[in-house]
Amino acid sequence: MFDKHTFKKSSKLMGSNFELCVVHHDPKEAELVLGQGIEEIGRIEALLTEYSSTSFTYQINENSGIRPIEVPQEVFQLIERSKQISRLTEGHFDISVGPLKKIYRFKKTEFQFPSKKEIREALSKTGYTYITTNPEEQSVFLNKPNMHISFAAIGKGYAADAVKKLWLESGVENAYINASGDLTAFGTNEKNSPWKIGIANPDRQEEILFYVPLNEASVATSGDYEQHFICDGKRYSHNINPKTGLPLSGIKSVSVFSPSAELSDALATAVYAMGRQKGILFVDQLPKTHVIIIDENNDVYFSKNLNYEAVT
């Protein structure tokens, strides 16, 4: 029997630091599958980025209110699934939130809220119900001029799921994909123990509060620990509620666990927008899905039946 070792490869992709890891007995084979994983994420980034004129996202946005754009099947299906998640979450997850993000200038030292008129106008160009998908033509049309879709809240998860699928098909049994702390894991580590994810203190990222074992599962975290601002003594996130057009407050961190990285990614954003009570009630109704929420007072809340270890 060959000894298994851990092999890792890192790369900056999709605006995130990706770390890919496989447990393997053959260094050359490990290097090959790690390279294939990095390539796959790069391929998906080229498809989905909103910043390159050659991407389908860019073309869809440029033609908002003008004409439908024919897209590859995987882009079409991702948009269809995004709309399904929007319906499931009653609009708390929405890939068309771009116009709202454009009216906020978070990088200024003195933060000022946009006017009610600006928010109202941006909201009028936001809404998943204005995204028309035509299965026969495999086309996507944004019904209103100046609409703007973005896969920022679901793309990393989609890429992680794609790498996992690729690796499983090529015989990899034990691995993880870490996208800036969002973790997708399957199999076990080199010691045959389950992979674990540490849930950090939102105020001190080096301090781990809980460990949660990841068995054929993914976790994604949404929160304000990296980007937040204080206005009139109140702490706000840089994340925008697509239903109100206002920055989110009251929660520092939401971590969602589910069998799919794509779903965890999208639901972390949705639950954050829903708020603690509604968010936990929502997650408790979903199969094999769990959540940990840390509020503005650093109180921690769990969905039912979540297996975790507190750090003492």
C-alpha positions as CSV (number, residue, x, y, z in Angstrom):
1,M,0.0,0.0,0.0
2,F,1.3,3.4,-1.0
3,D,1.6,6.3,1.6
4,K,-0.7,9.2,0.7
5,H,0.5,12.8,0.9
6,T,-1.1,16.2,0.6
7,F,-0.4,18.2,-2.5
8,K,-1.5,21.8,-2.9
9,K,-1.6,24.5,-5.6
10,S,-2.7,28.1,-5.2
11,S,-3.8,30.8,-7.7
12,K,-5.6,34.1,-7.7
13,L,-8.8,33.6,-9.8
14,M,-12.3,35.1,-10.0
15,G,-11.1,37.8,-7.5
16,S,-10.4,35.2,-4.9
17,N,-7.4,33.2,-3.6
18,F,-8.0,29.6,-4.6
19,E,-6.1,26.8,-2.8
20,L,-6.6,23.4,-4.4
21,C,-5.6,20.3,-2.4
22,V,-5.5,16.6,-3.3
23,V,-4.4,13.6,-1.2
24,H,-2.5,11.3,-3.5
25,H,0.3,8.7,-3.5
26,D,1.8,9.9,-6.8
27,P,3.3,13.5,-6.9
28,K,3.2,13.7,-10.7
29,E,-0.5,12.6,-10.9
30,A,-1.3,15.0,-8.1
31,E,0.4,17.9,-9.9
32,L,-1.5,17.0,-13.1
33,V,-5.0,17.0,-11.5
34,L,-4.2,20.2,-9.5
35,G,-3.2,21.9,-12.8
36,Q,-6.5,20.7,-14.4
37,G,-8.4,22.2,-11.5
38,I,-6.8,25.6,-11.9
39,E,-7.4,25.5,-15.6
40,E,-11.1,24.7,-15.1
41,I,-11.5,27.7,-12.7
42,G,-9.8,29.9,-15.3
43,R,-12.1,28.7,-18.0
44,I,-15.2,29.4,-16.0
45,E,-13.8,32.9,-15.0
46,A,-13.4,33.7,-18.7
47,L,-17.0,32.7,-19.3
48,L,-18.6,34.5,-16.4
49,T,-16.5,37.7,-15.7
50,E,-18.4,40.9,-16.1
51,Y,-15.2,42.8,-16.8
52,S,-14.0,41.3,-20.1
53,S,-15.7,42.3,-23.4
54,T,-15.2,38.7,-24.6
55,S,-17.3,37.1,-21.8
56,F,-21.0,36.3,-22.2
57,T,-21.9,38.2,-19.0
58,Y,-20.4,41.3,-20.5
59,Q,-22.3,40.8,-23.7
60,I,-25.6,40.2,-21.9
61,N,-25.1,43.4,-19.8
62,E,-24.1,45.5,-22.9
63,N,-27.3,44.4,-24.7
64,S,-29.7,45.0,-21.8
65,G,-33.0,46.4,-23.1
66,I,-31.7,45.9,-26.7
67,R,-31.6,42.2,-27.7
68,P,-31.2,38.7,-26.4
69,I,-27.8,37.1,-26.3
70,E,-27.3,33.4,-27.2
71,V,-25.1,31.7,-24.6
72,P,-23.5,28.3,-24.1
73,Q,-25.6,25.7,-22.3
74,E,-23.6,25.9,-19.0
75,V,-24.1,29.7,-18.8
76,F,-27.8,29.4,-19.7
77,Q,-28.3,26.7,-17.0
78,L,-26.4,28.7,-14.4
79,I,-28.7,31.7,-15.0
80,E,-31.7,29.4,-14.8
81,R,-30.6,28.0,-11.5
82,S,-29.8,31.5,-10.2
83,K,-33.4,32.5,-11.0
84,Q,-34.7,29.4,-9.2
85,I,-32.7,30.3,-6.1
86,S,-34.1,33.8,-6.4
87,R,-37.6,32.4,-6.4
88,L,-36.8,30.1,-3.5
89,T,-35.4,32.9,-1.4
90,E,-38.1,35.4,-2.4
91,G,-35.6,37.7,-4.1
92,H,-33.1,37.8,-1.3
93,F,-30.6,36.4,-3.7
94,D,-30.5,38.2,-7.1
95,I,-27.8,38.2,-9.8
96,S,-29.2,41.5,-11.2
97,V,-28.1,43.6,-8.2
98,G,-25.5,45.4,-10.3
99,P,-27.3,48.8,-10.6
100,L,-27.6,49.0,-6.8
101,K,-23.9,48.4,-6.3
102,K,-23.0,51.1,-8.8
103,I,-24.7,53.9,-6.7
104,Y,-22.7,53.1,-3.6
105,R,-19.2,54.6,-3.2
106,F,-17.7,52.7,-0.3
107,K,-14.1,53.6,-0.9
108,K,-14.6,57.3,0.1
109,T,-13.4,58.2,3.6
110,E,-16.7,60.0,4.4
111,F,-19.5,57.6,3.5
112,Q,-22.8,59.1,2.3
113,F,-25.9,57.2,1.5
114,P,-27.3,57.6,-2.0
115,S,-30.4,59.7,-2.2
116,K,-33.8,57.9,-2.1
117,K,-34.3,58.9,-5.7
118,E,-31.0,57.1,-6.7
119,I,-32.0,54.0,-4.8
120,R,-35.5,54.0,-6.3
121,E,-34.1,54.3,-9.8
122,A,-31.5,51.6,-9.3
123,L,-34.2,49.3,-7.8
124,S,-36.3,49.8,-10.9
125,K,-33.5,48.2,-13.0
126,T,-33.0,45.4,-10.5
127,G,-35.0,42.1,-10.3
128,Y,-34.6,38.5,-11.4
129,T,-38.1,38.6,-12.9
130,Y,-36.7,41.0,-15.6
131,I,-34.2,38.3,-16.8
132,T,-35.9,36.5,-19.7
133,T,-34.4,33.1,-20.6
134,N,-35.5,31.3,-23.8
135,P,-34.6,27.6,-23.8
136,E,-35.3,27.1,-27.5
137,E,-32.8,29.8,-28.5
138,Q,-30.7,29.3,-25.4
139,S,-30.7,33.0,-25.1
140,V,-30.7,35.5,-22.2
141,F,-32.3,39.0,-22.3
142,L,-32.3,41.7,-19.7
143,N,-35.7,43.4,-20.2
144,K,-34.7,46.9,-19.1
145,P,-31.9,49.2,-20.3
146,N,-28.9,49.5,-18.0
147,M,-29.6,46.2,-16.1
148,H,-26.5,44.5,-15.0
149,I,-26.0,40.9,-13.9
150,S,-23.1,39.5,-11.9
151,F,-22.1,36.0,-10.7
152,A,-20.1,37.4,-7.8
153,A,-22.4,35.6,-5.3
154,I,-22.6,32.2,-7.0
155,G,-19.7,31.9,-9.5
156,K,-17.0,30.7,-7.0
157,G,-19.3,28.0,-5.8
158,Y,-20.1,27.0,-9.4
159,A,-16.4,26.8,-10.1
160,A,-15.7,24.7,-7.0
161,D,-18.5,22.2,-8.0
162,A,-17.1,22.0,-11.5
163,V,-13.6,21.1,-10.2
164,K,-15.0,18.6,-7.8
165,K,-16.9,16.9,-10.7
166,L,-13.8,16.9,-12.9
167,W,-11.7,15.3,-10.1
168,L,-14.2,12.7,-9.2
169,E,-14.5,11.7,-12.9
170,S,-10.7,11.3,-13.1
171,G,-10.5,9.1,-10.0
172,V,-9.6,11.6,-7.2
173,E,-11.0,10.4,-3.9
174,N,-9.8,12.9,-1.3
175,A,-9.5,16.6,-1.9
176,Y,-10.7,20.1,-1.2
177,I,-11.2,23.4,-3.0
178,N,-10.8,26.5,-0.9
179,A,-11.9,29.8,-2.4
180,S,-10.9,32.5,0.1
181,G,-12.3,30.5,3.0
182,D,-15.3,29.0,1.1
183,L,-14.5,25.3,1.3
184,T,-15.7,22.3,-0.7
185,A,-14.3,18.9,0.5
186,F,-14.8,15.2,-0.3
187,G,-13.2,12.1,1.1
188,T,-10.7,12.4,3.9
189,N,-7.3,13.9,4.7
190,E,-4.0,12.1,4.6
191,K,-4.7,10.6,8.0
192,N,-8.1,9.3,6.9
193,S,-9.9,11.8,9.2
194,P,-12.8,14.0,8.0
195,W,-11.9,17.5,6.6
196,K,-12.9,20.3,9.0
197,I,-13.7,23.9,8.5
198,G,-13.0,26.5,11.2
199,I,-15.6,29.2,11.8
200,A,-13.7,32.4,12.7
201,N,-14.5,35.2,15.1
202,P,-15.6,38.0,12.7
203,D,-13.6,40.5,14.7
204,R,-10.4,38.4,14.9
205,Q,-10.0,36.1,11.9
206,E,-7.1,34.2,13.5
207,E,-9.4,33.1,16.3
208,I,-11.5,30.0,15.5
209,L,-14.8,29.6,17.4
210,F,-16.0,26.3,16.1
211,Y,-14.9,23.4,13.9
212,V,-17.4,21.7,11.6
213,P,-16.6,18.4,9.9
214,L,-17.2,18.5,6.1
215,N,-18.3,15.2,4.7
216,E,-19.1,15.5,1.0
217,A,-20.2,19.0,1.7
218,S,-19.4,22.7,1.0
219,V,-19.5,25.8,3.2
220,A,-19.7,29.4,2.1
221,T,-19.5,32.5,4.3
222,S,-20.9,35.9,3.7
223,G,-20.3,38.7,6.1
224,D,-18.9,42.2,6.8
225,Y,-15.7,41.2,8.5
226,E,-13.6,42.1,5.4
227,Q,-15.7,45.1,4.2
228,H,-17.8,47.3,6.4
229,F,-18.3,50.9,7.3
230,I,-19.7,52.9,10.2
231,C,-22.3,55.6,9.5
232,D,-23.9,57.6,12.4
233,G,-22.6,55.0,14.8
234,K,-24.2,52.0,13.0
235,R,-22.2,49.3,11.3
236,Y,-23.1,48.4,7.7
237,S,-21.9,45.8,5.3
238,H,-20.8,46.5,1.7
239,N,-23.4,43.8,0.7
240,I,-26.7,45.3,-0.6
241,N,-30.2,44.0,0.1
242,P,-31.6,43.5,-3.4
243,K,-35.2,44.0,-2.1
244,T,-34.6,47.3,-0.3
245,G,-31.5,48.7,-2.0
246,L,-29.9,49.3,1.4
247,P,-26.6,48.0,2.9
248,L,-27.1,45.1,5.3
249,S,-26.7,45.5,9.0
250,G,-27.2,43.5,12.2
251,I,-25.2,40.4,11.2
252,K,-21.4,40.0,11.0
253,S,-21.2,36.5,9.5
254,V,-23.4,33.8,7.8
255,S,-21.9,30.4,7.0
256,V,-24.1,28.0,5.0
257,F,-23.3,24.3,4.7
258,S,-24.9,22.2,1.9
259,P,-23.9,19.4,-0.5
260,S,-23.3,22.0,-3.3
261,A,-20.8,24.8,-3.3
262,E,-22.9,26.7,-5.7
263,L,-26.0,26.5,-3.4
264,S,-24.0,27.3,-0.3
265,D,-22.5,30.4,-2.0
266,A,-25.9,31.7,-3.1
267,L,-27.7,30.9,0.1
268,A,-25.0,32.6,2.3
269,T,-25.8,35.8,0.5
270,A,-29.6,35.2,0.7
271,V,-29.7,34.3,4.4
272,Y,-27.5,37.4,5.1
273,A,-30.2,39.6,3.5
274,M,-33.1,37.7,5.1
275,G,-31.8,38.4,8.7
276,R,-31.3,36.0,11.5
277,Q,-34.8,34.7,12.4
278,K,-36.1,34.4,8.9
279,G,-32.8,33.0,7.6
280,I,-32.6,30.2,10.2
281,L,-36.3,29.3,9.7
282,F,-35.6,29.2,5.9
283,V,-32.5,26.9,6.2
284,D,-34.3,24.6,8.6
285,Q,-36.7,23.7,5.9
286,L,-34.0,22.7,3.4
287,P,-32.6,19.1,3.3
288,K,-28.9,18.6,4.3
289,T,-28.5,22.4,4.7
290,H,-27.3,24.2,7.8
291,V,-26.3,27.6,8.9
292,I,-24.2,29.4,11.6
293,I,-25.1,33.1,12.1
294,I,-23.0,35.6,14.2
295,D,-24.9,38.8,14.8
296,E,-23.6,42.3,15.5
297,N,-23.4,41.5,19.3
298,N,-21.2,38.5,18.5
299,D,-24.1,36.2,19.6
300,V,-24.0,32.9,17.7
301,Y,-27.0,31.1,16.3
302,F,-27.2,27.6,14.7
303,S,-29.8,25.9,12.5
304,K,-31.1,22.6,13.8
305,N,-29.0,19.3,13.8
306,L,-25.7,20.9,12.9
307,N,-22.7,18.9,14.1
308,Y,-19.9,21.1,15.4
309,E,-17.1,21.3,17.9
310,A,-16.8,24.4,20.1
311,V,-13.2,25.6,20.7
312,T,-12.6,25.9,24.4
